[in-house]
Amino acid sequence: MNYMELLNKQYKAIDTVKLPFSISPRLICMQIFLTIVQAIIPTALIALATARFVDTAIKILNNNRQLEDIYIPLVLLLVVAGFNSLINTISKLVISRIDFDLERKLKPEFIRIRANLNYEHIENSKSWEIISRVADNPVAALQNGVIAYLTLLRNITSIISILGLIVVHVWWAAIMILVFSIPLFWISLRSGKKNYMALVDTQKYVRRHEYYGDVLINRDAVEERTLFRYGESLQKRFADQYEIARKKKFMVAIRQWVVIKGASMAISLIALLIALTLINPVIAGQLSSGMFMGIVAAVFGLVNRLGWSLQSATEKISQANEYMKDLTVFVGLSRTENALDLPDSTLAKFNSLEFRNVRFKYPTGERHILNGLSFKIEAGKHYAFVGENGAGKTTITKLLTGLYTDYDGEILINGKELRSLRASTIKALFSILYQDFVRYQISLADNIAIGDITRDSSLTHLSEIAKHAGIDELIKQLKEGINTHIGRIAENSVDVSGGQWQRIAIARSIASPAPIKILDEPTAALDPISESLIYQEFNKLMQGKTTILISHRLGSAKLADEIFVFKDGALVEQGSHEELVLREGLYADMFEMQRSWYE
């Protein structure tokens, strides 16, 4: 089973078995065999062994057999019981091995599918819910389906083996069990579908109360919890969402309990009726006492299977069918070709980047974020993108990096349309540092090295980059220097401040060989003066490269060779800081409002 074999298929409930079978055919076949054996042993074999043991014991009591004659039936009964226990243990080991194979071979393919999805599906809440449901734990979903089908097979085999025992003596009872099992299957399937849909509806409330709970206990939020004292209010929201989710789960459990208990009571009455009916054949000598006890024990054992195990299995099969519907949607979502390709190791020379009358709106949006946008960037110069929130600055970076390709107009790199370039080429062209950059819980050296994954950087090279990013003093304070694990996950790791995390993120950008560096407000948490100092150092390091600084703070924009001012998705002003101030337009008004920050 590989990535391509999973795509663009219509999946059904039975595929919860077919997918694992394609990965571990021998183990699945072994488990099917063990399941049939597990079904026959506790019904037919134990019933027959019990019957022989009891009949022999009665004959011994009546002085019709010798005492030593009990040993063989007793040993046979113990062997059957012991063999049944051994088969159960082996079955659990096989199930564990199937689970391991699925984790090792199937889960990475689901991760690949998820990583290749078009970015629009990540930002769309509806498609993201399906992605989360399907891809978060596919192994558990498939394993539940496999176990459900095997349980169903075991129950059917048990029913057939018991029917074979009683049909000779009480044929009508066998027909009653068979007829009653059919509506029980149907009820269980309907119950499973309803329960799955109810759990899907519950998930949104579960995600909310988990988020509120995380904020209430997370270390990152402790200062604001103390300062703003919102703990009590957030606790109420947590409790409200938790209670909604609890009630919905409770109703699912109640419905399941009613179905199970109703079925169990009906089957128990049939089992009791069968036991009463078999008394006359025993009295008449048509049925031995041992066989009577064996059949009755097997029938009452079947009650549990039909009342709980069978209902649970059919319900899980119904849930598997609903999961497979979601899987069909998941594998059918549009994808980006070669999204996982590494950046080109050989960089093409960058000359120019141009937007020509670009119009763009998000798939779920109604208005154009970019509305006829045109501008040109030349190699080796420093640019600043400024404007109010919603002006389209970050959207520009999403288009440049190929996250969205359904725009009108043209985006040209060295005169070539961006959409005609390979994903690996686009990755090699841009290094982007976002405001919500990732804090990798790994060593500081590895944090920086991520900036250039095509190169095996030496510690000396990484230390030099760290120095330029202003974190050399931090490294001196760390016990293991640049090899120290930062964050909170690893043993002996060291957590660092928000400002230090930002400098580490900037170091990643410095490490990248990409010819176009984009900084999308990564220093927003720093004060304006500190931000300007960092950008001054950054610009010195980026001499000869093309940089784009996106910021609300115009003090940093002064460092740029050219400033682009955006409003409502269009370029409204362009020029140097001095030119724009003299023009007394939008930029001049914005700068005047911020002047006091830098005085």
PyMOL commands that set and color helices and strands:
alter all, ss='L'
color gray80, all
select helices_A, chain A and resi 3-6+15-23+25-61+67-116+119-123+125-135+138-166+171-217+219-228+231-277+279-283+289-332+393-400+418-420+423-429+444-452+459-468+472-477+481-483+498-511+528-541+554-557+577-583+586-598
alter helices_A, ss='H'
color red, helices_A
select strands_A, chain A and resi 352-360+370-378+382-387+408-413+416-417+430-434+516-520+546-550+562-567+570-575
alter strands_A, ss='S'
color yellow, strands_A
deselect
rebuild
show_as cartoon
